[in-house]
Amino acid sequence: MVIRVQGLRNATGPLRPGDVVLMKYTSLDTPALVFYQVAKWGFEEGYTVVVSDVLNSMYLYKQHLKMMGIDTSFMDELYSIKWGGNLKVGNVVRTVPIGSPAVEVIGEYRRALDELLQCEGNILELFTGSEKVFIPYLQSIEDIVVILNSMLPHLGHERMISFYLLNSDIAEGISGLVARAFEGVATVIVNCRTERSGTKVSYEVVKRIGP
C-alpha cells in the first residue's frame, strides 16, 4: 500500500525552517499514518529527518504500518534520538535517560541535536509521542516547565523545522497546561483525523503564523 503525502502538503501549504508544527490527534486516530506522511514529506523536501523517539513510539508506529501493509524500510534511513525505551528503530545517535532530572534530560537531547546540526543541509525533527515525555514528571511543575521551554530554540531556527505529534486526549489528561503550552509555541497547528478505513488521514489547519 502507498499512502501519498499530497493531502498533507495541500492542507498545510508551504512550511519553512523555523516553523514549529503541532500535529494533534486523539486516542482513536492512527498517528503512525501521520508519522509516515510527515517523514515522507521531509524526504521529498530534501530534509534530513531526525526522530525524537519517546518510549518506543517508533517501534509502535512501525508495527502498525506493517499491519496496514505499508513498506517500513524508509524508517531504516531515519536518525533517532531515543527518549527511554529499549526497542531500537532507525539509526540511534543517542539515548536520553528519561526520568532523570529534566535539566539533564534536555541537556543530553540538545547535545545530540547539536551534533546532527553539524551536518550539511536542513533538518526536520519529528517528535513522536510528545505527551509521554511528561509522564515521569507529573509531580514536578518545575521539570514540566523545563521540558516545555526546550521547544523555544526551535522557533525561527534557520536550518530546522520541527513537527510534534501530540495525543491531545493524553495531554489534556496530564495537564491542560501541557496542551495549551504546545499550542502557544506552535506556528502551525493541524488537527489530524484518521478515517474509519484506517488508510487515510484528513488534516485541518486551525492556526498559522506567517504566510
PAZADREN-15181 format. One record per residue (C-alpha): residue in one letter; x, y, z. Coordinates in steps of 0.25 Angstrom, whole numbers, plus 5000, padded with zeros to 4 digits. Layout:
! residues N
<node><residuo>A</residuo><xx>X</xx><yy>Y</yy><zz>Z</zz></node>
...
***
This chain:
! residues 211
<node><residuo>M</residuo><xx>5000</xx><yy>5000</yy><zz>5000</zz></node>
<node><residuo>V</residuo><xx>5005</xx><yy>5014</yy><zz>4997</zz></node>
<node><residuo>I</residuo><xx>5000</xx><yy>5026</yy><zz>5004</zz></node>
<node><residuo>R</residuo><xx>5002</xx><yy>5039</yy><zz>4997</zz></node>
<node><residuo>V</residuo><xx>5006</xx><yy>5052</yy><zz>5004</zz></node>
<node><residuo>Q</residuo><xx>4999</xx><yy>5061</yy><zz>4995</zz></node>
<node><residuo>G</residuo><xx>4988</xx><yy>5063</yy><zz>5005</zz></node>
<node><residuo>L</residuo><xx>4997</xx><yy>5067</yy><zz>5016</zz></node>
<node><residuo>R</residuo><xx>5004</xx><yy>5077</yy><zz>5006</zz></node>
<node><residuo>N</residuo><xx>4991</xx><yy>5083</yy><zz>5002</zz></node>
<node><residuo>A</residuo><xx>4986</xx><yy>5085</yy><zz>5016</zz></node>
<node><residuo>T</residuo><xx>4998</xx><yy>5092</yy><zz>5022</zz></node>
<node><residuo>G</residuo><xx>5002</xx><yy>5100</yy><zz>5010</zz></node>
<node><residuo>P</residuo><xx>5017</xx><yy>5104</yy><zz>5009</zz></node>
<node><residuo>L</residuo><xx>5025</xx><yy>5101</yy><zz>5022</zz></node>
<node><residuo>R</residuo><xx>5039</xx><yy>5106</yy><zz>5025</zz></node>
<node><residuo>P</residuo><xx>5051</xx><yy>5105</yy><zz>5034</zz></node>
<node><residuo>G</residuo><xx>5047</xx><yy>5111</yy><zz>5047</zz></node>
<node><residuo>D</residuo><xx>5033</xx><yy>5106</yy><zz>5048</zz></node>
<node><residuo>V</residuo><xx>5028</xx><yy>5098</yy><zz>5059</zz></node>
<node><residuo>V</residuo><xx>5017</xx><yy>5089</yy><zz>5055</zz></node>
<node><residuo>L</residuo><xx>5007</xx><yy>5083</yy><zz>5065</zz></node>
<node><residuo>M</residuo><xx>5000</xx><yy>5071</yy><zz>5059</zz></node>
<node><residuo>K</residuo><xx>4989</xx><yy>5067</yy><zz>5069</zz></node>
<node><residuo>Y</residuo><xx>4981</xx><yy>5054</yy><zz>5069</zz></node>
<node><residuo>T</residuo><xx>4972</xx><yy>5046</yy><zz>5078</zz></node>
<node><residuo>S</residuo><xx>4974</xx><yy>5032</yy><zz>5084</zz></node>
<node><residuo>L</residuo><xx>4964</xx><yy>5027</yy><zz>5073</zz></node>
<node><residuo>D</residuo><xx>4973</xx><yy>5032</yy><zz>5062</zz></node>
<node><residuo>T</residuo><xx>4985</xx><yy>5025</yy><zz>5056</zz></node>
<node><residuo>P</residuo><xx>4998</xx><yy>5034</yy><zz>5058</zz></node>
<node><residuo>A</residuo><xx>5006</xx><yy>5024</yy><zz>5050</zz></node>
<node><residuo>L</residuo><xx>5000</xx><yy>5029</yy><zz>5037</zz></node>
<node><residuo>V</residuo><xx>5003</xx><yy>5044</yy><zz>5041</zz></node>
<node><residuo>F</residuo><xx>5017</xx><yy>5040</yy><zz>5045</zz></node>
<node><residuo>Y</residuo><xx>5019</xx><yy>5033</yy><zz>5031</zz></node>
<node><residuo>Q</residuo><xx>5013</xx><yy>5045</yy><zz>5023</zz></node>
<node><residuo>V</residuo><xx>5022</xx><yy>5055</yy><zz>5031</zz></node>
<node><residuo>A</residuo><xx>5035</xx><yy>5047</yy><zz>5029</zz></node>
<node><residuo>K</residuo><xx>5032</xx><yy>5045</yy><zz>5014</zz></node>
<node><residuo>W</residuo><xx>5029</xx><yy>5060</yy><zz>5012</zz></node>
<node><residuo>G</residuo><xx>5042</xx><yy>5063</yy><zz>5019</zz></node>
<node><residuo>F</residuo><xx>5050</xx><yy>5053</yy><zz>5009</zz></node>
<node><residuo>E</residuo><xx>5043</xx><yy>5059</yy><zz>4997</zz></node>
<node><residuo>E</residuo><xx>5046</xx><yy>5073</yy><zz>5002</zz></node>
<node><residuo>G</residuo><xx>5061</xx><yy>5070</yy><zz>5004</zz></node>
<node><residuo>Y</residuo><xx>5062</xx><yy>5070</yy><zz>5019</zz></node>
<node><residuo>T</residuo><xx>5070</xx><yy>5060</yy><zz>5028</zz></node>
<node><residuo>V</residuo><xx>5059</xx><yy>5054</yy><zz>5036</zz></node>
<node><residuo>V</residuo><xx>5062</xx><yy>5052</yy><zz>5051</zz></node>
<node><residuo>V</residuo><xx>5052</xx><yy>5046</yy><zz>5060</zz></node>
<node><residuo>S</residuo><xx>5051</xx><yy>5048</yy><zz>5075</zz></node>
<node><residuo>D</residuo><xx>5046</xx><yy>5034</yy><zz>5079</zz></node>
<node><residuo>V</residuo><xx>5039</xx><yy>5035</yy><zz>5092</zz></node>
<node><residuo>L</residuo><xx>5037</xx><yy>5022</yy><zz>5100</zz></node>
<node><residuo>N</residuo><xx>5037</xx><yy>5013</yy><zz>5087</zz></node>
<node><residuo>S</residuo><xx>5027</xx><yy>5021</yy><zz>5079</zz></node>
<node><residuo>M</residuo><xx>5035</xx><yy>5018</yy><zz>5066</zz></node>
<node><residuo>Y</residuo><xx>5034</xx><yy>5003</yy><zz>5069</zz></node>
<node><residuo>L</residuo><xx>5019</xx><yy>5004</yy><zz>5071</zz></node>
<node><residuo>Y</residuo><xx>5017</xx><yy>5012</yy><zz>5058</zz></node>
<node><residuo>K</residuo><xx>5026</xx><yy>5002</yy><zz>5050</zz></node>
<node><residuo>Q</residuo><xx>5017</xx><yy>4991</yy><zz>5055</zz></node>
<node><residuo>H</residuo><xx>5004</xx><yy>4998</yy><zz>5052</zz></node>
<node><residuo>L</residuo><xx>5009</xx><yy>5002</yy><zz>5038</zz></node>
<node><residuo>K</residuo><xx>5014</xx><yy>4987</yy><zz>5035</zz></node>
<node><residuo>M</residuo><xx>5000</xx><yy>4983</yy><zz>5039</zz></node>
<node><residuo>M</residuo><xx>4994</xx><yy>4992</yy><zz>5029</zz></node>
<node><residuo>G</residuo><xx>5003</xx><yy>4987</yy><zz>5018</zz></node>
<node><residuo>I</residuo><xx>5012</xx><yy>4999</yy><zz>5017</zz></node>
<node><residuo>D</residuo><xx>5026</xx><yy>4998</yy><zz>5014</zz></node>
<node><residuo>T</residuo><xx>5034</xx><yy>5002</yy><zz>5026</zz></node>
<node><residuo>S</residuo><xx>5048</xx><yy>5001</yy><zz>5020</zz></node>
<node><residuo>F</residuo><xx>5049</xx><yy>5016</yy><zz>5020</zz></node>
<node><residuo>M</residuo><xx>5050</xx><yy>5016</yy><zz>5035</zz></node>
<node><residuo>D</residuo><xx>5064</xx><yy>5010</yy><zz>5034</zz></node>
<node><residuo>E</residuo><xx>5068</xx><yy>5023</yy><zz>5028</zz></node>
<node><residuo>L</residuo><xx>5064</xx><yy>5032</yy><zz>5039</zz></node>
<node><residuo>Y</residuo><xx>5073</xx><yy>5037</yy><zz>5050</zz></node>
<node><residuo>S</residuo><xx>5067</xx><yy>5035</yy><zz>5064</zz></node>
<node><residuo>I</residuo><xx>5069</xx><yy>5041</yy><zz>5078</zz></node>
<node><residuo>K</residuo><xx>5063</xx><yy>5031</yy><zz>5088</zz></node>
<node><residuo>W</residuo><xx>5056</xx><yy>5036</yy><zz>5100</zz></node>
<node><residuo>G</residuo><xx>5056</xx><yy>5024</yy><zz>5108</zz></node>
<node><residuo>G</residuo><xx>5051</xx><yy>5010</yy><zz>5103</zz></node>
<node><residuo>N</residuo><xx>5059</xx><yy>4999</yy><zz>5098</zz></node>
<node><residuo>L</residuo><xx>5053</xx><yy>4995</yy><zz>5085</zz></node>
<node><residuo>K</residuo><xx>5063</xx><yy>5002</yy><zz>5074</zz></node>
<node><residuo>V</residuo><xx>5058</xx><yy>5006</yy><zz>5061</zz></node>
<node><residuo>G</residuo><xx>5066</xx><yy>5014</yy><zz>5051</zz></node>
<node><residuo>N</residuo><xx>5080</xx><yy>5020</yy><zz>5053</zz></node>
<node><residuo>V</residuo><xx>5080</xx><yy>5023</yy><zz>5068</zz></node>
<node><residuo>V</residuo><xx>5090</xx><yy>5034</yy><zz>5071</zz></node>
<node><residuo>R</residuo><xx>5088</xx><yy>5036</yy><zz>5086</zz></node>
<node><residuo>T</residuo><xx>5079</xx><yy>5030</yy><zz>5097</zz></node>
<node><residuo>V</residuo><xx>5073</xx><yy>5041</yy><zz>5106</zz></node>
<node><residuo>P</residuo><xx>5071</xx><yy>5035</yy><zz>5120</zz></node>
<node><residuo>I</residuo><xx>5056</xx><yy>5040</yy><zz>5122</zz></node>
<node><residuo>G</residuo><xx>5052</xx><yy>5040</yy><zz>5137</zz></node>
<node><residuo>S</residuo><xx>5065</xx><yy>5047</yy><zz>5141</zz></node>
<node><residuo>P</residuo><xx>5064</xx><yy>5062</yy><zz>5145</zz></node>
<node><residuo>A</residuo><xx>5058</xx><yy>5069</yy><zz>5133</zz></node>
<node><residuo>V</residuo><xx>5070</xx><yy>5079</yy><zz>5132</zz></node>
<node><residuo>E</residuo><xx>5080</xx><yy>5067</yy><zz>5130</zz></node>
<node><residuo>V</residuo><xx>5070</xx><yy>5060</yy><zz>5120</zz></node>
<node><residuo>I</residuo><xx>5069</xx><yy>5073</yy><zz>5112</zz></node>
<node><residuo>G</residuo><xx>5084</xx><yy>5075</yy><zz>5112</zz></node>
<node><residuo>E</residuo><xx>5086</xx><yy>5061</yy><zz>5106</zz></node>
<node><residuo>Y</residuo><xx>5075</xx><yy>5064</yy><zz>5096</zz></node>
<node><residuo>R</residuo><xx>5081</xx><yy>5077</yy><zz>5092</zz></node>
<node><residuo>R</residuo><xx>5095</xx><yy>5071</yy><zz>5090</zz></node>
<node><residuo>A</residuo><xx>5090</xx><yy>5060</yy><zz>5081</zz></node>
<node><residuo>L</residuo><xx>5082</xx><yy>5070</yy><zz>5073</zz></node>
<node><residuo>D</residuo><xx>5094</xx><yy>5080</yy><zz>5072</zz></node>
<node><residuo>E</residuo><xx>5103</xx><yy>5069</yy><zz>5067</zz></node>
<node><residuo>L</residuo><xx>5093</xx><yy>5066</yy><zz>5056</zz></node>
<node><residuo>L</residuo><xx>5093</xx><yy>5080</yy><zz>5052</zz></node>
<node><residuo>Q</residuo><xx>5107</xx><yy>5080</yy><zz>5049</zz></node>
<node><residuo>C</residuo><xx>5104</xx><yy>5072</yy><zz>5036</zz></node>
<node><residuo>E</residuo><xx>5100</xx><yy>5080</yy><zz>5024</zz></node>
<node><residuo>G</residuo><xx>5086</xx><yy>5083</yy><zz>5020</zz></node>
<node><residuo>N</residuo><xx>5073</xx><yy>5085</yy><zz>5027</zz></node>
<node><residuo>I</residuo><xx>5067</xx><yy>5076</yy><zz>5038</zz></node>
<node><residuo>L</residuo><xx>5053</xx><yy>5072</yy><zz>5040</zz></node>
<node><residuo>E</residuo><xx>5051</xx><yy>5068</yy><zz>5055</zz></node>
<node><residuo>L</residuo><xx>5039</xx><yy>5059</yy><zz>5056</zz></node>
<node><residuo>F</residuo><xx>5036</xx><yy>5058</yy><zz>5071</zz></node>
<node><residuo>T</residuo><xx>5027</xx><yy>5045</yy><zz>5074</zz></node>
<node><residuo>G</residuo><xx>5019</xx><yy>5042</yy><zz>5086</zz></node>
<node><residuo>S</residuo><xx>5021</xx><yy>5057</yy><zz>5091</zz></node>
<node><residuo>E</residuo><xx>5011</xx><yy>5055</yy><zz>5102</zz></node>
<node><residuo>K</residuo><xx>5019</xx><yy>5043</yy><zz>5108</zz></node>
<node><residuo>V</residuo><xx>5031</xx><yy>5051</yy><zz>5112</zz></node>
<node><residuo>F</residuo><xx>5023</xx><yy>5058</yy><zz>5123</zz></node>
<node><residuo>I</residuo><xx>5018</xx><yy>5045</yy><zz>5130</zz></node>
<node><residuo>P</residuo><xx>5031</xx><yy>5043</yy><zz>5139</zz></node>
<node><residuo>Y</residuo><xx>5030</xx><yy>5057</yy><zz>5143</zz></node>
<node><residuo>L</residuo><xx>5015</xx><yy>5059</yy><zz>5147</zz></node>
<node><residuo>Q</residuo><xx>5019</xx><yy>5063</yy><zz>5162</zz></node>
<node><residuo>S</residuo><xx>5029</xx><yy>5074</yy><zz>5157</zz></node>
<node><residuo>I</residuo><xx>5023</xx><yy>5086</yy><zz>5151</zz></node>
<node><residuo>E</residuo><xx>5038</xx><yy>5091</yy><zz>5150</zz></node>
<node><residuo>D</residuo><xx>5042</xx><yy>5079</yy><zz>5141</zz></node>
<node><residuo>I</residuo><xx>5030</xx><yy>5081</yy><zz>5133</zz></node>
<node><residuo>V</residuo><xx>5033</xx><yy>5095</yy><zz>5130</zz></node>
<node><residuo>V</residuo><xx>5048</xx><yy>5092</yy><zz>5127</zz></node>
<node><residuo>I</residuo><xx>5043</xx><yy>5082</yy><zz>5116</zz></node>
<node><residuo>L</residuo><xx>5033</xx><yy>5091</yy><zz>5110</zz></node>
<node><residuo>N</residuo><xx>5043</xx><yy>5102</yy><zz>5109</zz></node>
<node><residuo>S</residuo><xx>5052</xx><yy>5093</yy><zz>5101</zz></node>
<node><residuo>M</residuo><xx>5043</xx><yy>5096</yy><zz>5089</zz></node>
<node><residuo>L</residuo><xx>5046</xx><yy>5111</yy><zz>5089</zz></node>
<node><residuo>P</residuo><xx>5060</xx><yy>5110</yy><zz>5082</zz></node>
<node><residuo>H</residuo><xx>5053</xx><yy>5103</yy><zz>5070</zz></node>
<node><residuo>L</residuo><xx>5045</xx><yy>5115</yy><zz>5067</zz></node>
<node><residuo>G</residuo><xx>5051</xx><yy>5123</yy><zz>5056</zz></node>
<node><residuo>H</residuo><xx>5063</xx><yy>5113</yy><zz>5054</zz></node>
<node><residuo>E</residuo><xx>5069</xx><yy>5115</yy><zz>5041</zz></node>
<node><residuo>R</residuo><xx>5072</xx><yy>5101</yy><zz>5038</zz></node>
<node><residuo>M</residuo><xx>5061</xx><yy>5093</yy><zz>5045</zz></node>
<node><residuo>I</residuo><xx>5047</xx><yy>5090</yy><zz>5044</zz></node>
<node><residuo>S</residuo><xx>5040</xx><yy>5083</yy><zz>5056</zz></node>
<node><residuo>F</residuo><xx>5028</xx><yy>5074</yy><zz>5056</zz></node>
<node><residuo>Y</residuo><xx>5022</xx><yy>5070</yy><zz>5069</zz></node>
<node><residuo>L</residuo><xx>5012</xx><yy>5058</yy><zz>5069</zz></node>
<node><residuo>L</residuo><xx>5003</xx><yy>5060</yy><zz>5081</zz></node>
<node><residuo>N</residuo><xx>4991</xx><yy>5051</yy><zz>5086</zz></node>
<node><residuo>S</residuo><xx>4982</xx><yy>5062</yy><zz>5091</zz></node>
<node><residuo>D</residuo><xx>4974</xx><yy>5053</yy><zz>5100</zz></node>
<node><residuo>I</residuo><xx>4986</xx><yy>5049</yy><zz>5108</zz></node>
<node><residuo>A</residuo><xx>4992</xx><yy>5063</yy><zz>5108</zz></node>
<node><residuo>E</residuo><xx>4979</xx><yy>5068</yy><zz>5114</zz></node>
<node><residuo>G</residuo><xx>4979</xx><yy>5057</yy><zz>5124</zz></node>
<node><residuo>I</residuo><xx>4993</xx><yy>5060</yy><zz>5129</zz></node>
<node><residuo>S</residuo><xx>4990</xx><yy>5075</yy><zz>5130</zz></node>
<node><residuo>G</residuo><xx>4983</xx><yy>5086</yy><zz>5122</zz></node>
<node><residuo>L</residuo><xx>4996</xx><yy>5094</yy><zz>5124</zz></node>
<node><residuo>V</residuo><xx>5003</xx><yy>5084</yy><zz>5115</zz></node>
<node><residuo>A</residuo><xx>4993</xx><yy>5084</yy><zz>5103</zz></node>
<node><residuo>R</residuo><xx>4992</xx><yy>5100</yy><zz>5104</zz></node>
<node><residuo>A</residuo><xx>5007</xx><yy>5102</yy><zz>5104</zz></node>
<node><residuo>F</residuo><xx>5009</xx><yy>5093</yy><zz>5092</zz></node>
<node><residuo>E</residuo><xx>4998</xx><yy>5101</yy><zz>5085</zz></node>
<node><residuo>G</residuo><xx>5004</xx><yy>5115</yy><zz>5089</zz></node>
<node><residuo>V</residuo><xx>5018</xx><yy>5111</yy><zz>5084</zz></node>
<node><residuo>A</residuo><xx>5014</xx><yy>5105</yy><zz>5070</zz></node>
<node><residuo>T</residuo><xx>5014</xx><yy>5114</yy><zz>5058</zz></node>
<node><residuo>V</residuo><xx>5005</xx><yy>5103</yy><zz>5051</zz></node>
<node><residuo>I</residuo><xx>4994</xx><yy>5094</yy><zz>5058</zz></node>
<node><residuo>V</residuo><xx>4988</xx><yy>5083</yy><zz>5050</zz></node>
<node><residuo>N</residuo><xx>4977</xx><yy>5074</yy><zz>5055</zz></node>
<node><residuo>C</residuo><xx>4979</xx><yy>5060</yy><zz>5049</zz></node>
<node><residuo>R</residuo><xx>4967</xx><yy>5050</yy><zz>5048</zz></node>
<node><residuo>T</residuo><xx>4968</xx><yy>5036</yy><zz>5042</zz></node>
<node><residuo>E</residuo><xx>4957</xx><yy>5031</yy><zz>5034</zz></node>
<node><residuo>R</residuo><xx>4950</xx><yy>5018</yy><zz>5038</zz></node>
<node><residuo>S</residuo><xx>4957</xx><yy>5011</yy><zz>5027</zz></node>
<node><residuo>G</residuo><xx>4970</xx><yy>5013</yy><zz>5034</zz></node>
<node><residuo>T</residuo><xx>4977</xx><yy>5017</yy><zz>5021</zz></node>
<node><residuo>K</residuo><xx>4974</xx><yy>5032</yy><zz>5020</zz></node>
<node><residuo>V</residuo><xx>4977</xx><yy>5044</yy><zz>5029</zz></node>
<node><residuo>S</residuo><xx>4969</xx><yy>5057</yy><zz>5028</zz></node>
<node><residuo>Y</residuo><xx>4976</xx><yy>5070</yy><zz>5032</zz></node>
<node><residuo>E</residuo><xx>4971</xx><yy>5083</yy><zz>5037</zz></node>
<node><residuo>V</residuo><xx>4980</xx><yy>5095</yy><zz>5040</zz></node>
<node><residuo>V</residuo><xx>4974</xx><yy>5103</yy><zz>5052</zz></node>
<node><residuo>K</residuo><xx>4985</xx><yy>5112</yy><zz>5054</zz></node>
<node><residuo>R</residuo><xx>4996</xx><yy>5118</yy><zz>5045</zz></node>
<node><residuo>I</residuo><xx>5006</xx><yy>5129</yy><zz>5048</zz></node>
<node><residuo>G</residuo><xx>5012</xx><yy>5135</yy><zz>5035</zz></node>
<node><residuo>P</residuo><xx>5009</xx><yy>5134</yy><zz>5020</zz></node>
***
